[in-house]
Amino acid sequence: MQQTPADSSLASDKPVHMPSGPQSIPFELQDNLVRLELEVNGQRQSGVLDSGTGAILIDREVSRKLGLQEGDSTGDAAGAGSEAKQLLPVTIANLVAGPLTFANVAGYAMELVHLSSSAQFPVDVLLGAPAFKYGAVSIDYANREITFGPSGSFGKCATPVPLEVVHDVPVVEIELWPANDQPPVRLKVLVDLGTRHSALVLGGSFVRSEVGKALVQGGISKQIGHGVGGQVQGTVVRVPEVRIGATSFGALDVSLTSNVPAFEGGVIDGTLGVPLWRNGVITFDYPGRQICITRR
């Protein structure tokens, strides 16, 4: 998960070519990341599709090799890990991701070395919000296939989850039961293809609440992930139930941390991650304001 600054507004991020109907491309699942081949200014690059990224991010070394002109820093990235990473505006003349083509698209250059190191493959580009916000995107983890299409083109979802788009990233409301004899807590979480090792990560004010502190005390301390800012330390605890919309996901292991700056802004309490839907399909429809999670 990698959020761009809340006050940044990227112009011209709409694809100049989008499919008129559903169109699929293969992907590789590596370290639970959706890896796909991209073409940037005519050169092949290793990309990752990431719903938790509010822009297109390109590794600084790749940016320099491509001769991109980097602007002055717009601030630091609010991602996982303790190290702050500068965001430097760039304009990419041409970017092709399957059936999507971008021309003169705005993005940011930043160091992605920590992410590449932990994933054990080069992450040259994080393909974020511009790939999601103008249509629907479905990721079939079982069949290793990404499908892009117009909003509403994938058929009716049996249990749609209402979606709020906040700073160009998808946010949903969940209910979490901290114990069988306690009422549920309502939380807002980002649905993040980049949260690879935990089904649910929570932080911010929640871990400092009475409920959160009690869960931390009953959990096991460990490394819970690795983001662009380095390792993420936290505590893992099992809760009896998590519900999203009309769907109950039953008992889940929840990771609790104070090591994610993005959780401290009061907008989101945490992230939903890949282990929740890894054997099924997740579909994002930003214009339709819904997410569909189908587990197998």
N, C-alpha and C positions, 0 to 999 in steps of 0.2 A: 504494500500500500504506500502510495507516494502522492501526497496532495501538493498542488501548487498553491501559491498565496491566494487568500480569499479575495483580495482586491485586484487580482490580475484578470484582465479580460482580453482573450486572444481573438484577434480578428482573423477573418478568412480561414477558419478551420473546417469549413464544410467541404466534403469531397466534391471534386468537379465531375467525377463519374461514380455512380452508385448503381447496383443491379436493380432492374425493374421487377424482378421476382427473386425468390430464395436461390442463392448460389453458394455452393459449399467448396471449401478447400481443406486439405489435411493439415494436421499439426502434430508436433511431437510433445509429449508430456514428459518434461524433465524437471525433477525435483518439485513436482506438482505445479510447475509453471507451464503456461500455454505458449510454447515456442513455435514461431512461424518465420518463414523467410520473407524478408522485405526487400524492396529495391529503393535506395535513396540516392537521388541524383545519378541514376544509371548504374549504381554499384550495389551488389548484393550485401545485405547485412542481416545479422541474427537479431530477430525481434521477439518481444514478449507482449502478448495482449493482456492489458491490465485495467480492469474496471475501476480500480482504486486510484488511478492516476488521472488528474484533471486536465491533462494536456498531452502533447507528444514530447518525450524527453529523449535526448540523444547523448550518448557518452561523450565526454569532452575530448578524449583522444580521437574518437571517430569523427567528431565535429571538426577538429583541426586537420585531420587527413583529408576530409572532403572540402576543406577551405571555406567553411561557413564563417560568416562574419558575426562574432559574438558581441552583443551589446553589454551595457553596464548591468551589474547584478540587480535583480529585482527583489532580493531577499534570500532567505534560506528555505530549503524544502522542509516540510513538516511530515517526515516519514518515520519509519521504525528505526530504532537505534539511537545512540546518544550523540553521534557526530553530526553537526550541522553541515549541509551541503549547499553551496551557492547555486542559484539558478540564473543562467545567462541567456537572454533572449536571442533566438536565431530565426532565420527564415529558410525553410527547405524548399528549393525550387520544384522538386518532384519527388513524391513518395507513393509507392504502389504497394498495397497490401491485399493480395487476392483480387477481388472484384472492385476494391476501393482505390481510387486515384485522387491524390491531393496535389494541388499546384500552388506554389508560393504560400505554403502553409506555415503558420507561426508555431514555434515550439520553444523549448529550452535546452541548452547544453548543461550537463552536470556530470559529476563523477559517479559512475555506476560500478566502480571497481569492487566494492564490497559485495554487491549483489551478484556480479559475475563470479567472484571467488566462492561464495557460498553455494551458488547454483551449479558450479563446475561446468559452465559453458559461457561463452561471451554474450553478455546482454548489451548489444550495441544500441538498441532503441526500445523504449517502453512506449507502446502504442496505447494511449489512453482515451479520454473522452471523445475526441473527434471521430473515432471509429464506432462509437456507441450512440451518440446523441441525436443523430439524424435518421435513425431507422431502428431495426431490430437485429440483435445478434444472438445466436444460439450456439452454445459450446457443448458438444456431445463427447463427454470424457470416455465413455466406453468404446466408441468407434473412432476417437481421435479426429473429430471433424468440426470445423467452424462453419456456420452458415450465416451469411449476411443477407438481409432482405428489407423490404419496406415495412414500416410499422403495421402490425396486425397480420402479416403474411404467413405466420407459422401455425395458424389454426387456434382453436379455443383452448385455453389453459383450464384444467380441471379445478385447480386451487390457486388462482392468481393472488399474488402478494402485492398490495398497494405500494407504490414506489414514489419517493420524493427525490428530486434531483437537487442536490445542494452543492454549490460550487462545482458543478459539472460531474459530480460523483453520485452513485445511487445509494440512497439511505432508506432503510425500512425500520419499522417498529417491531420489537420482539417482547415476549413475556418470558421471564425467567423465574422459576421456582427455586429459591435458595435451599429450601428444605421442605419435606412433605407436610410439616405442620405450620408452614409459614405462607402468607399470601404472595402472589407473584409480583415481581418488580418489572415495570415497563421501561424499556431502554431503546435508544435509537442507535442503530449500527450501520456501518457502511458494508455493502456486499462487495467483497474484494477478491478478485482472482489472484491477487498477489499475496494474500495471506495463505501460505502454503502448508503450514504444519499444524494448525489448530482450527477446529470447527468454529470456535468462538473465542475472541480475545477481547477483554474488557479492561478499561483503565480510567484515567481521569478522576472525576469526582466520585464515581461509583466505588472505586477501591478505597476511597477515604470515608465512605459512608459506613454506618454501623453494620449493615448487611455485608458490604464488601469486606470490611475488616474481619468480620467473623469467618467469611469464606477463606480469606488469605491465611488466617490462623490455622484453619483445618486442612490446608493444602500442602503440596510438596514443592519446594523451591527448585527451579531448574532453568536452563536456557530454553526459551519457548519459540525462538525464531531468529531470523537474521534479515535485516533490511538494508537499505542503502546507507544507513548511518551506523552499521555494525550490528553486533549481537544484541538480542533483546532478552533480558532476564526477567523472570517472573515466577509465578506460583500456579500450579495446576491443581484443580479441585473438581470433583464430579458433582453435578447438580441433578436432581431427580427429573426435571423436565424443562425443555425450552420449546416455546410455541411461536410460530411465525404465521400471522394471519390465521387461517383455519387449519393449518397443518401443525401437528405435534411431532417434534423430532425426538421425543422421549428423553432419557437420561443422556447427558453430554459431559465430556471433559471440557472445562472452561479454563482458559489461561488468563491470569490476572497480572497486570503489570503497571508500573509507573514510568516505563521507559519508552513511551511513544508520545512525542510532543503533540501529534495531531489530536489526541484524545483530551488535551488540556484546554481546548478552546471553547468548550461548552456546547459545541454543535453535535458531536457524536460521542457515544460512550465506548465504542469499540468497533470491531469488524467481525463479519461472518467470513469463514474461510473455506478453502477447497475441500478439506476432508468431509464437509457436510454434504457435498454433492458429487464427490469424485467418481462414483460408480454410475452416475446418471447424466442428466442434461440440465443445464441452467440457461434460461433465455432471458435476455434483457430487452425491454421495449421502452426506451425513454419517452418517446412521444406518446405512447399509450399509458405511461405511468404505471407499469406493472413489471414484475419479475415472476417467472415460473420455474420452480424447482421440481424436477421429476427424479426420484431416487429409484434405483433398481436393487 
